[in-house]
């Protein structure tokens, strides 16, 4: 019989992190531990209020399924018992980890991929003044791939400043739904001129239909517009990429389904994260094996990380150890 332990944790960021719709100075996470008394599996999630979640609501969802877990419900069955979102993510990933520990078969092998290798991850710059972002870009240029948070009328100035400070890095940008279609049409050619290779979620998700028929000079990536595999049909009409986040899909199980459906639809792939520790990033590394763009840098933005943390060398993230996850 499995028991489930649920823990709330708070991880302080090195400094306040700003995006177009708010600012964060801590990562609030929930950790699920599954145990049969011999083996233990762990999963971590970051509830997001933008998606109608809170620490309290996610805790309530997880507590509601404790008896089902103890009764022997399977990982596949929880896909129906909980909706896509943070709660199911933590539980689903805990199942994957528990199964790997008990069977001795690593999660990557169960997922049907080759053994993970070191891979480049983006390093994300908070939405700040052009001068501040340029200075951070200068300091972090060794990472090779920078992701810039954007969201107001100074956005082109920000990218110009970063490009001047770090002329050789790859740059992607993320507006977090802050632009209008008019701004996108104006900004996209300028961003192409500045060597930007990807624009994440330029418009609010509810305005996505405006993208149909638009040929952007820089590929567009759906983030807030793409949560689960069922979203692929609409997303593929409006975007060239989809950003897969386990807190949106509700875990690795649905994330892999999204990968396969996206590939069939011709969507290119990115993997990202909401925040959190190395425990939350580790399952994302399995998804990363299918992706052209990886953005699993959240632990780098925190003051501390957990034991057996992922190893980052500049812009390279190394596979998780079995002691951490999977």
N, C-alpha and C positions, 0 to 999 in steps of 0.2 A: 504494500500500500504506500502511495506517495503522500507526503505531507508538503504543504506549501507555506513558506514564510515570506512575508511582505515587509520591506524596509524602506522608509523614506530617508533620502540623503540630500545634502546641499553641498555643492562644490563651488568655491569662490573662483571667479575669473581673475586673471592677472590685472585687468582693468575693465571698466564698463564697456560693453559691446553694443553698438548702435546699428539698427537697420532702419528702413524707411518708416516703419510703424511702431518703433519703440526702442527701449534700451534695457539691457540686462547686465547685472553684475554678479549673478550666481546662476549655476545650473541646478535646478531642482529635479531630482530623478527618483524613480522608484525601482527597487531591485526585487526580483522574484527569485527565491531559492526553492528548488524541488529536491526532496531527499527521500530515499527509501531506507535510511539508516546506515547505508554503506556508501552509496554514491550520491553526489550532489551536483546539481546543474543550476546555472545562473543566467538570468537575463535582465537587461536594464532598459528603461524607457524614460523619455522626457515629455511629460504632458504639455500640450500647446494650446493656450487659450484661443488662438486664432481659429482653431478647429473645434472650439466648444468644449475643450477639455480643461480639467484642473487636477491638482494633486488629489483633492477629495473625490472627484468623480471617478478617477482611475482606480483609486483605492477601493471605492465601492464596487466597481465592476469586478475587480480581482477577488474581493471577499465573497461576492455572489457566486463564485464558481469553485470555492474551496472544497465543498462537498463532492462536486463532480470530479475534481482532480483526485481526491482521496478514493473515490469510487472506481477509479481506473479509466477515466475518459482519456482518449488518445490525443496526440498532437493534431491529427487530421480532424478529429471531432470538435476541437475548440475553435476551428475556423467557422463553424456554424453557431457555436454557443456565445461567442463574443464578436462584436463588430470590429471592423478594421480600425486601428488606432493604437494608442500607446499601451493600453492595458494588454491587449492581445499580443503586442510585440514582446513585452517583457516575458509573458508566459510562454509564448511560442519559442523564443530563443532559449529560455530555460529548459524546455523540452529537448531542443536540439543538443544542448550542452549535456544534459543528463543522459540522453541516449548515447552520445559519443563516449562519455566516461564509462558507462555501464558495459557497452559493447566492445570498447577498445577500437572502434572504427571512427576515425576523425570525421567531423562534420563535412569537410570539403569532399571527402570520398562519398559520403551518403548523398551529397548534393549532385554528384556526378561530374565534378570538375577536376582539372589537373591540380596537383599540389600547389597552393598559392606561393607566389614569389614576391620579393620586394617590388613595390609599385609606387609611382609618383602620386602624391596627393597635392591638391591645391592648398595654399595658405590664405586664409580669408582676412581681408582688411575691413575693419569697422567703418561705418559711414561717418567720416570726419571732414574737416576742411581740406581743400586741395593740398595745402602746405603740409598738414599733418599726415595725410595719406602718402604723400611723396616721401616724407622722411621714413615712414615705416617701410615703404617699398624699397628704399635704398638699403635699409638694414636687413631686409628679408629677401633680397634679390637672389641670394644663393639657393633659395628653395626652388627656383625655376618656373613655378606656376603660381600666379597670384590671382585671387578672386576678390573683386572690388564690390563692396556694397554701395549701391547708388540709390537715388531717390528724390532729387530736387533739381532746381534750375542750374546748379553748379556742376552737374554730372560730367559734362564734356571737359570742363576745366580740371576736374579730379583726374580723369583718365589721362589728359595731356600732362599733368604734373607727375603722375606715376610713371608714364612712359619716358619722360625726360630723366627721372631719377633712376629708372631701371630699364634701360632701352632693350636689353636682351631677354627679358623674361616673357613667358607666355602670359597673356592676360585674358580672363573671362570676367563678366560683370553680372550683377544680380540686382534688379530693381525692386524685387519683392512686391510686385503689383502696383508700383507707385506711378507709372507713366500712363499717359493717354496714347491713343493711336497716333495723334498728331505728333507727339514727342517722339514716339518710336520712329516714325517716318523721317523726322528731322535728325535724330541722333544716330540711327543705324549707319548711314553713309560715313559720318564722322568717326564712328567707332571702327568701321572697317579701315578707314585711313590710318587709324592709330594702332592697327594690328590686333584688335580684339577678336577672339576666335569663337566666342559664344555669348549670347545674351539670355540670361535666365528670367523667366516670368515678368515680361515688361508690363503687361496689363493685369488688372484685377481678373480673377478667374471667371467671374460672371460676365465679363466682356469679351471672352475668348472668340466669340463668333466673328468679331471684327478682323481677326487674323486670317480668316478663310479667303484665299485668293491673293494674299499679300506675299510677295517674294522678297524676303529680307536679304540684304547683302551679307549679313552675319547670321549664322544659324541661330534659331530660337529654341530654347529649352523650357519645357513645361515643368513647373515645380508644384505650386499650389493648385494647379489644374489637373495634376495626375497623382492619384492616390493608390488605386488598385488596378488589377488587370482589366476589369470591365471598362476603365476609362480610356483604354488604348484606342478604341475605334474613333472616338471624337478627337483625341489628342493628335492622332496621326494626320488629321486633316488640317491642323493648325500649326504644328511644331515639327522640327526636325529631330529634336532630342527629347527624352523624358528623364527627369531626375527622380531616381528611386530612393526613398527614405523608409526605413523599416518602421518608424513611428507612424508613417502614413499607411503603409500596406497592412500593418498589424502583424509584422514579423517576417522572418526569412521565408517561411513556406509560401505566403502570398507574393512576396517579392520575387521569388523564382518563377512563379506563374506569370507575373507581370513581364519579367525578362523574356520568356518564351513567346508570349503574345506580342510584345513589342518587336521582337526580331522578325516574327512572321509578317508584321505590318510595315517593316522597313524603317522603324524608328531607331535612331541611334541612342546610346544610353550613357547616363551619368549616375553615379551613386553619391548620395549626400547624407547629412545628418542634421538633427535638431540641436544637438549639444550632448553633453555627458562625458563619461569617462571612456577609457579603453575598452571596458566591458561592453559598452554600446556600439563601439566601432568594429569590434572583432567579427560579428556576423556580417557586417557590411563588406568586409574584405572578400567574402565568398561571392557576393554580388559584383564586386569590383572586377572579378575575372572576366566579366562580360562587357565591361564599360570602357569607353574611350576617355572619359573624364571621371576622376575620383576626387571627392571632397570630404575626407574623413579626418579633419584636422582639429576637431573640438578639444581634445586633450591638450593640444599645444596652447590653447587660449586660457587654460586654467592654471591656478597657482600650484595645484597638486593633482596627482593621478593615483589610482589604486595600485596595490601590489601586483606584480607580474604584468605591469603595463606594457602596451605596445612600444616598440622601439622606433623612433623617428630619427633619421640621419638627414639633416637638411630637409629636402622635399621628398625624401623616400620613406615610406612606411613599410615596416617588415611584418611578416605574417605573425599571427597570434600564437603564443605558446599554449600547450594543452593546459597549463596551470591557470591561464586566464579564462579561456573559453574554447570549446569545441575540440 
